[in-house]
Amino acid sequence: MQYAKQFLSSEDIRALSKRSDWMGAWMLLHCWGIIFGALALFGIWPNPLTFILAVMLIGSRQLGLAILMHEAAHSALFKSRRLNEFAGIWLCGHPILADMPAYRHYHLAHHRYTQTERDPDLALSLPFPTTRASLIRKFLRDLTGQTGVKQLVGQIVLWFRMAGDHDAVEEAEAKEKMAQAFKGLDFGTSLGVNAVIIIAFGLIGDWWWGLAFWLLPLLTWFQLVLRIRNIAEHGAVEHSENPLQNVRTTAAGPLWRLFVAPYWVNYHLEHHLVMHLPARNLPKLHRLMIERGHGAAMRLSSSYWSVLGDVGWRRKVR
């Protein structure tokens, strides 16, 4: 909020900061509803096209769960801390192998030190801009499961190390670079939750549904859209403390919101201005900033295609 006060009044911020339990519950129901709707889609019309569509929809909503966990980590999903903790940890974090308390710890540091040497997320933006060939290689690794499997194996190895070595726990906590919080401290519980989901999907449909419609999206499409989201937020922006230029907001149409940018995650500049603001009010904050004449100073992109062009898609040389 310290940044927002440079541009908006306390009354403006207070009006936009009101939380809603009903909206928090609706977003959770919406996210899980799409997941089960995708299962129903394939169950009613089983064919290769609906299979691919279901994997994409579920992977996108796994990103949605990550976004809602992020919302809860900022105590913005519900009014009460208890509801935010329960929903963020059990309904959002564990299903995607994430530990919300560990995530919150380093994510608040990201807000405090955005795009500076002390930013724990700096490694996500440093490679950009890059080249088209590099982007293609990254996207192929995501879609073929290489990124997801590498992360999963890393999580399992770290979990075993931490289970038997207290010094390893302290070392992991000190680093504060558990990539996108998917090397959390409560990984065993996350594995158990995922086992329950996989078994439940198998009971809903056929025995392989859990592997095909939960694990496969988690290791493939989720990794791709997570990367695109990270690129759009801080890739090829200023490495400075300017809150209007060290982060990006990207316009997103219906298809992009469905598959890549659910729950207003594309309004990332506005989120950095007021990090505790409920996501549903970020578009209102965006319009208010424009109305107050700050639009020309803000880093805004007209589309995710434009972002990909800015971070390297137009650069053909190695």
MARGUVEX-519574 format. One record per residue (C-alpha): residue in one letter; x, y, z. Coordinates in Angstrom, 1 decimal. Each point is the difference from the previous one (the first is absolute). Example, Ala and Ser with C-alpha at 12.3 -4.5 7.8 and 13.67 -1.06 7.14 Angstrom:
BEGIN
NODE r     px     py     pz
NODE A   12.3   -4.5    7.8
NODE S    1.4    3.4   -0.7
% end
This chain:
BEGIN
NODE r     px     py     pz
NODE M    0.0    0.0    0.0
NODE Q    3.0    2.3    0.4
NODE Y    0.3    0.2   -3.8
NODE A   -3.7    0.6   -0.6
NODE K    0.0    3.0    2.3
NODE Q    2.2    1.8   -2.5
NODE F   -2.9   -0.1   -2.4
NODE L   -3.3   -0.6    1.9
NODE S   -1.6    1.2    3.2
NODE S   -0.5   -2.1    3.1
NODE E   -3.7    0.2   -0.6
NODE D    0.4   -1.5   -3.5
NODE I    2.1   -2.8    1.3
NODE R   -2.3   -0.8    3.0
NODE A   -3.1   -0.2   -2.3
NODE L    1.8   -2.5   -2.3
NODE S    1.3   -2.1    2.8
NODE K   -3.2   -1.4    1.3
NODE R    0.0   -3.8    0.1
NODE S   -3.0   -2.3   -0.7
NODE D   -0.5   -3.5    1.3
NODE W   -2.6   -0.6   -2.7
NODE M    2.3    1.0   -2.8
NODE G    2.8   -2.1    1.5
NODE A   -2.3   -3.0    0.2
NODE W   -1.2    0.6   -3.5
NODE M    3.5    0.1   -1.5
NODE L    0.9   -3.3    1.7
NODE L   -3.2   -1.6   -1.2
NODE H    0.6    1.4   -3.4
NODE C    3.5   -1.4   -0.2
NODE W   -0.8   -3.5    1.2
NODE G   -3.3    0.1   -2.0
NODE I    2.0    0.5   -3.2
NODE I    2.2   -2.9    0.9
NODE F   -2.9   -2.4    0.6
NODE G   -1.8    1.5   -3.1
NODE A    3.1   -0.9   -2.1
NODE L   -0.3   -3.6    1.3
NODE A   -3.7   -0.1   -0.9
NODE L    0.8    1.4   -3.4
NODE F    2.3   -3.0   -0.8
NODE G   -2.3   -2.4    1.7
NODE I   -3.0    1.0   -2.1
NODE W    1.9    0.4   -3.3
NODE P    3.2   -2.1    0.3
NODE N    2.3    0.7   -3.0
NODE P    3.5    1.4   -0.5
NODE L   -1.2    3.6   -0.4
NODE T   -1.9    0.0    3.3
NODE F    2.9   -1.8    1.7
NODE I    2.4    2.8   -1.0
NODE L   -2.5    2.7    0.9
NODE A   -0.6   -1.6    3.4
NODE V    3.8   -0.1    0.7
NODE M    0.3    3.7   -1.0
NODE L   -3.0    1.1    2.1
NODE I    1.1   -1.9    3.0
NODE G    3.6    1.2   -0.3
NODE S   -1.2    3.6   -0.3
NODE R   -2.1   -0.5    3.2
NODE Q    3.0   -1.5    1.8
NODE L    1.5    3.4   -0.8
NODE G   -3.3    1.5    1.3
NODE L    0.6   -1.9    3.3
NODE A    3.5    1.5    0.1
NODE I   -1.5    3.5   -0.5
NODE L   -2.6   -0.6    2.7
NODE M    2.7   -1.2    2.4
NODE H    1.8    3.2   -0.8
NODE E   -3.2    1.9    0.8
NODE A   -0.3   -1.9    3.3
NODE A    3.7    0.6    0.9
NODE H   -0.8    3.7   -0.2
NODE S   -3.1   -0.6    2.2
NODE A   -2.1    1.4   -2.8
NODE L   -2.1   -3.1   -1.0
NODE F   -2.2    0.1    3.1
NODE K   -0.6    2.5    2.9
NODE S    1.3   -2.3    2.7
NODE R    3.6   -1.2    0.4
NODE R   -1.3   -3.5    0.9
NODE L   -1.9   -0.4   -3.2
NODE N    2.9    1.4   -2.1
NODE E    2.4   -2.5    1.7
NODE F   -2.3   -3.0   -0.4
NODE A   -0.9    0.7   -3.6
NODE G    3.4    1.1   -1.1
NODE I    1.8   -3.1    1.6
NODE W   -2.5   -2.8   -0.6
NODE L   -2.2    1.0   -2.9
NODE C    2.6    1.8   -2.1
NODE G    3.6   -0.7    1.1
NODE H    0.2   -3.7    0.8
NODE P   -1.8   -1.1   -3.2
NODE I    2.7    1.7   -2.1
NODE L    2.8   -1.2    2.2
NODE A    0.5    3.5    1.5
NODE D    0.5    1.0    3.6
NODE M   -1.7    3.4    0.6
NODE P    1.9    1.0    3.2
NODE A    3.3   -0.6   -1.9
NODE Y   -1.3    1.8   -3.0
NODE R   -1.1    3.0    2.1
NODE H    3.4    0.2    1.6
NODE Y    1.9    0.6   -3.1
NODE H   -2.8    1.7   -2.0
NODE L   -0.2    2.9    2.4
NODE A    3.7    0.4   -0.5
NODE H   -0.7    0.2   -3.7
NODE H   -2.4    2.9    0.6
NODE R    2.5    1.8    2.2
NODE Y    2.9   -0.3   -2.3
NODE T   -1.6   -0.3   -3.5
NODE Q    2.6   -0.1   -2.8
NODE T    2.9    0.7    2.3
NODE E    2.9   -2.3    0.9
NODE R   -1.9   -1.1    3.1
NODE D   -3.1   -1.1   -1.9
NODE P   -0.3   -3.8    0.5
NODE D   -1.9   -0.2   -3.3
NODE L    2.7    1.9   -2.0
NODE A    1.2   -3.3   -1.6
NODE L   -3.4   -0.3   -1.7
NODE S    0.4    3.3   -1.9
NODE L    3.8    0.2   -0.5
NODE P    0.0   -2.2   -3.1
NODE F   -2.1    2.5   -1.9
NODE P    0.1    1.3   -2.6
NODE T    1.2   -3.1   -1.7
NODE T   -0.4   -1.5   -3.6
NODE R   -2.9   -1.8   -1.7
NODE A    2.0   -3.2    0.0
NODE S    0.5    0.2    3.7
NODE L   -3.7    0.6    0.6
NODE I   -0.9   -2.9   -2.2
NODE R    2.4   -2.3    2.0
NODE K   -1.5    1.2    3.3
NODE F   -3.6   -0.6   -1.2
NODE L    0.8   -3.4   -1.4
NODE R    1.6   -1.1    3.3
NODE D   -3.2    1.1    1.7
NODE L   -2.4   -1.6   -2.4
NODE T    1.9   -3.3   -0.1
NODE G    0.1   -0.2    3.8
NODE Q    3.8    0.4    0.4
NODE T   -0.4    3.1    2.2
NODE G   -2.7   -1.5    2.1
NODE V    1.8   -3.3    0.5
NODE K    3.2    1.8    0.9
NODE Q   -1.8    2.1    2.6
NODE L   -1.9   -3.0    1.4
NODE V    3.2   -2.1    0.4
NODE G    1.7    3.0    1.6
NODE Q   -2.9    0.4    2.5
NODE I    0.1   -3.7    0.9
NODE V    3.8    0.1    0.5
NODE L   -0.2    3.1    2.1
NODE W   -2.8   -1.4    2.0
NODE F    2.0   -3.1    0.9
NODE R    3.0    2.1    0.9
NODE M   -2.0    2.3    2.2
NODE A   -1.8   -3.0    1.7
NODE G    3.4   -1.3    1.2
NODE D    2.2    3.0    0.3
NODE H   -0.8    3.1    2.0
NODE D    2.9    1.9   -1.4
NODE A   -1.5   -0.5   -3.5
NODE V   -3.2    1.6    1.2
NODE E    1.8    3.1    1.2
NODE E    2.0    0.1   -3.2
NODE A   -3.1   -0.2   -2.2
NODE E   -1.8    2.7    2.1
NODE A    3.0    2.3   -0.2
NODE K    0.2   -0.2   -3.8
NODE E   -3.6    1.3   -0.4
NODE K    0.1   -1.1   -3.7
NODE M   -2.4   -3.0    0.0
NODE A   -1.0    0.6   -3.6
NODE Q   -3.7    1.1   -0.1
NODE A   -0.3   -1.6    3.5
NODE F   -0.1   -3.5   -1.5
NODE K    2.7   -1.2    2.4
NODE G   -2.1    0.7    3.2
NODE L    0.7   -1.2    3.5
NODE D   -3.2   -2.1    0.2
NODE F    0.5   -2.1   -3.2
NODE G   -1.1   -3.3    1.6
NODE T   -3.5    1.4    0.6
NODE S   -0.1    1.3   -3.5
NODE L    0.8   -3.4   -1.4
NODE G   -2.8   -1.5    2.1
NODE V   -2.5    2.5   -1.2
NODE N    1.0   -0.6   -3.6
NODE A   -0.3   -3.8    0.6
NODE V   -3.6    0.6    1.2
NODE I   -0.8    2.2   -3.1
NODE I    1.5   -2.6   -2.4
NODE I   -2.0   -2.8    1.7
NODE A   -3.2    2.0    0.0
NODE F    0.4    0.8   -3.7
NODE G    0.5   -3.7   -0.7
NODE L   -3.2   -0.8    1.9
NODE I   -1.9    2.7   -1.9
NODE G    1.1   -1.4   -3.4
NODE D    2.4   -2.7   -0.9
NODE W    3.1   -1.1    2.0
NODE W    2.4    2.2   -2.1
NODE W   -2.0    3.2    0.3
NODE G    1.9    1.3    3.0
NODE L    3.3   -0.4   -1.8
NODE A   -1.3    1.4   -3.3
NODE F   -2.1    2.9    1.4
NODE W    1.9    1.0    3.1
NODE L    3.6   -1.0   -0.1
NODE L    0.5    0.5   -3.8
NODE P   -1.4    3.6    0.0
NODE L    2.1    0.7    3.1
NODE L    3.2   -1.1   -1.7
NODE T   -0.8    1.6   -3.4
NODE W   -2.5    2.7   -0.7
NODE F    0.2    1.5    3.5
NODE Q    3.7    0.4   -0.4
NODE L   -0.4    1.8   -3.4
NODE V   -2.7    2.5    1.2
NODE L    1.9    0.5    3.3
NODE R    3.1    1.0   -2.1
NODE I   -2.0    2.3   -2.2
NODE R   -1.5    1.7    3.0
NODE N    3.4    0.5    1.6
NODE I    1.5    1.3   -3.2
NODE A   -2.9    2.5   -0.4
NODE E    0.3    1.3    3.5
NODE H    3.7    0.9    0.2
NODE G    1.7   -1.2   -3.2
NODE A    1.9    2.8   -1.9
NODE V   -1.0    2.8    2.4
NODE E    2.1    2.6    1.7
NODE H    2.4   -1.3    2.7
NODE S   -0.9    3.0    2.3
NODE E   -2.1    1.0    2.9
NODE N   -2.5    1.8   -2.3
NODE P   -3.4   -1.6    0.9
NODE L   -1.4    0.9   -3.4
NODE Q    2.8   -1.5   -2.0
NODE N    1.4   -2.9    1.8
NODE V   -3.2   -2.1   -0.5
NODE R   -2.4   -0.4   -2.8
NODE T   -3.8   -0.1   -0.5
NODE T   -1.2   -1.8   -3.1
NODE A   -3.4    0.3   -1.6
NODE A   -1.7   -3.4   -0.3
NODE G   -3.1   -1.0   -2.1
NODE P   -2.4   -2.9    0.9
NODE L    2.2   -2.8   -1.4
NODE W    3.1    1.2    1.7
NODE R   -1.9    0.3    3.3
NODE L   -1.3   -3.5   -0.4
NODE F    3.3   -1.7   -0.8
NODE V    2.8    2.3    1.2
NODE A   -1.1    2.9    2.3
NODE P   -2.9   -1.0    2.3
NODE Y   -1.3    2.1    2.9
NODE W    1.5    3.3   -1.2
NODE V    3.6   -1.1    0.4
NODE N    0.9    2.1   -3.1
NODE Y   -0.4    3.2    2.1
NODE H    3.3   -0.5    1.6
NODE L    1.2    3.6    0.1
NODE E   -3.1    0.9    2.0
NODE H    0.6   -2.9    2.3
NODE H    3.4    1.3    0.8
NODE L   -1.3    3.4    0.8
NODE V   -2.4   -1.4    2.6
NODE M    0.9   -3.6    0.7
NODE H   -2.9   -0.7    2.4
NODE L   -2.6    1.1   -2.4
NODE P   -2.6   -2.7   -0.9
NODE A    0.7   -1.2   -3.6
NODE R   -3.5    0.9   -1.1
NODE N    0.7    3.7    0.6
NODE L    3.2    0.1   -2.0
NODE P   -1.8    1.1   -3.2
NODE K   -1.6    2.8    2.0
NODE L    3.4    1.1    1.3
NODE H    1.3   -0.1   -3.6
NODE R   -2.8    2.2   -1.3
NODE L    0.5    2.4    2.9
NODE M    3.7    0.3   -0.8
NODE I   -0.8    0.7   -3.6
NODE E   -2.6    2.6    0.9
NODE R    2.5    1.8    2.3
NODE G    2.4    0.4   -2.9
NODE H    2.6   -2.6    0.8
NODE G   -0.5   -2.3   -3.0
NODE A    2.8    1.4   -2.0
NODE A    2.5   -0.8    2.8
NODE M   -1.2   -3.6    0.5
NODE R    1.5   -3.0   -1.7
NODE L   -3.1   -1.4   -1.8
NODE S   -0.1   -2.6   -2.8
NODE S   -2.9   -0.4   -2.4
NODE S    0.1   -3.8    0.0
NODE Y    2.0   -3.0    1.0
NODE W    1.1   -0.3   -3.6
NODE S    1.5    3.5    0.4
NODE V    1.8   -1.1    3.2
NODE L    1.5   -3.0   -1.7
NODE G    1.2    2.2   -2.8
NODE D    1.6    2.4    2.6
NODE V    1.8   -2.8    1.8
NODE G    1.6   -1.6   -3.0
NODE W   -2.4   -1.5   -2.5
NODE R    1.0    2.6   -2.6
NODE R    3.7   -0.7    0.5
NODE K    0.9   -2.9   -2.4
NODE V    3.8    0.0    0.6
NODE R    1.4   -2.3    2.7
% end
